[in-house]
């Protein structure tokens, strides 16, 4: 008797509770993990581990239905792309995989999923449920992209006019006659730039394009892993990985401390034909100057030719920006809208100085331009300050994606964790 | 050749007790300072030329620069190891992981410096392999120049 009475009462109470919650937030609240997945976040934000993939999760894409596709650097059990299906708690389950190739790039837009190996770009059709319909027979959009084993990853993004942008990194640190060899000078006019060290543009909807048929969109970029299209000013932005080893190569000009702090990792605003100046210069983020590279006659003081593109913003040296995302969601507070999130994979080239990075940065934007000081948004992927300093991080953030509700997803290519960052404060 | 060394080793071992009564202590003390001086020199060379890429703990960088701890490249064939330092190395798979970093030639180091740093690497980071001698480096360098 008692049971039959209380049950409907409880049910009504629960219904009323969830309804009032729903009307307050106007969207279902995703509960963060009790420890925010180990991350340190600004007040009001929370994080949860969406899934542990166990693979080297590079970039990721989230469809409008909330399905997550993760590109693995190396196929796991023969699958280079993992498919994750969301469940009611906001987490997700690995439901399958396809694509026998490793790689970095993956991007969803206009009912298609694009993914890259280190040589090719493929396109898969997504159905109304956000599921890939042709996992074993993708269209090959671009083939034969240059891969010489250094800076080999091919990151991809689409604009709103049906174009695909692909990074082809320079197969060199600083275009020396002998790559990374102490004292070796730069190759005249750097012939590497003829075929690498920039961004290539292709049609996004045309199968069978070759490397040679693409348009050289930008040059003088050593290696870009994070890139995104800014819809506000309709422009491409890229994060360059700055050159390594100033001290190792030119010990008389740079001590180990200078070498750890130079050069800055740079954000560039790209227009067609832009030239960011690699390998002839590097950017000193402390003095805000473009410096002539020592391989090309620089001495740590001489300035570079001013004709080269000025960075839009600069960040600590060697921290390896691997993911860039313009936030267009409404879940996060107003200040984040149209600003950029940048995933810094973390440094190695600051040794013997302590390493740095392993965090996601927020760069405020105004009217499509960086505006104001960047700040660390999500920290402690490494697990502790000691693990940051030694470079032995537990997790290394790599890819960024925005969910349909405005959640920020972060992939980690060290342990394969997929994070989701949410904002729950009213 | 191997058998011959094995035989020598057996002989040395079996005859060891005879010597043990007389000279082991002075021998050990005479050798120890020389070895540790070499290790110190090896460590200094490692710090100056190798540490940026292979890191202070010798564990390298994921996907880029190979680890030096407990790998066949370091513990195995000395000729191959010396050749890596003389010629550099690019793109290698170690224990199932790919490494894409570019190692430049370190041939500008002297035979003594190469022997010292390799001896240090083979005896640190959890490694316990035999020393590399100047003669071994010299031989590999000479063979490479032919």
Interface residues (C-beta under 8 A of the other chain):
Chain A: X56 X73 X74 X149 X150 X152 X173 X178 X179 X180 X181 X182 X184 X245 X247 X248 X348 X349 X351 X352 X390 X391 X392 X396 X414
Chain B: X47 X49 X51 X52 X53 X55 X56 X57 X59 X61 X62 X63 X64 X65 X88 X90 X91 X98 X100 X101 X102 X103 X104 X105 X108
